[in-house]
Each structure stands twice: as structure tokens, then as C-alpha cells.
Amino acid sequence: YLSLAGSSDFGFGTSDFTVEAFVRPTTVTGTAHIYDSRSGAGDVAGRLYLENGQVRYAVGGSDIVTSGATTLSTNTWYHVAVVRNSSTTKIYVDGVERGSAADSNDLGSSRALVIGANFAASNLFTGNIDELRVSKGLARYTSTPFTVTTSEFIVDTNTQLLLHFNGLDGSTDILDGSVSVQDVRSSSGGTAGYITLADYTDFGAELR
């Protein structure tokens, strides 16, 4: 599992957010966490997990939305997303809405994050997790069905964490691809709020 220290990146407050990933479980028996932002069992914070293959999202120790009758199969890739949009949280599996519930919980200003396990490093996810993206202040999916991308996610200003997991299975080298903005100042004193990083190498020229 991957454990990340407390950060305002994961403190959603009462705002919109999206947490999503591609998952491929090799077992669907018991409890397996995709991510957990709690610091303890009674903490009012979100966790996305599987319960005997059913996708669930819980806050404050209780499930507030589940994927209904949907049960994931082993050795199969799925796109799973939990999205809060204007005090409603929904679960999407492969672009289809599978559950919805009212949600005005305050998730705090700073949270730690554990990926592939719960806060106590138990209930581990067995299988593969890919393209995990945490988006703050944005409900990325608001209608269903939507077409799930077949390419790597691209970073934008709402992206707080983006893990492509391009290494080998079991790798301990994991890069965060969410860096998208930098403060840029010109010699005349002007300030740019951010720059967008892009690859223009196919054009065969560079403008400075």
C-alpha cells in the first residue's frame, strides 16, 4: 500500500471532489480498500473500498453510497469513481452511475491518504490499481453514462494527485504526476498565475 502524509490537497471540506482509479482485483472476498483518508475508525472522512466485490463509499464509519447490485469480478479491469457534486455523492463503475446519496459532510481542511489499504494498514486491496487521480473542487462526472478514457489522465489545475503507476508490480518508485502550475515572473514585474506543461516535440520546433 501507499501512505501519504496529511495535506490540504486531500482536505475537501464541503466542496466538490472526484477520486477515481482503474482497479483489477484478484480476489473479491472480504473488505479491500482502494483509498482511505481517515485517521481513525470514527473519523469523519471518506474511504472507497470493496466489500465482497461491491464498491462502497463511507463517511464517519457508515456507508453513504454503494454500487447497488454491482459486483466486480476477479482479474478484470474496472474504472471506479466517487464524485461529490453539490452535496450529492455518486459512485460510477465503468462510466455508469451505480449509487447516489445526499452528502454534505465536512471532510476537513487537511487529510492524509492511504492507497491500497485502510488507515491501519489492514484490509489491503489485492490486485492492481492504475491511474489513480484525486481532484479537488471539481465533480468530473455529472451525467451517465460517460465514456471512460483509454489513455493516461492529463493533469489540470484541479488535480491534486495523479499516479500513473507505470512501474513494475511491487515497485516502490511511485511518481506523482499532478504538478501542473508554477509561479512565473517576468523581468518587467508581471506575474503569471500558472503555466501549462505540454509536449510540442511533434512540431519539430521550439519557441522561447
Secondary structure, DSSP 8 states (H G I E B T S, - for coil): -EEEEEEGGG--TTS-EEEEEEEEES--SSEEEEEE--SSTT---EEEEEETTEEEEEETTEEEEE-TT----TT--EEEEEEEETTEEEEEETTEEEEEEE------S-EEEEESS-TTS-S---EEEEEEEEEES-----SSS----SS-----TTEEEEE---S-TT-S---B-------EE-TTS-EES-------GGGS----
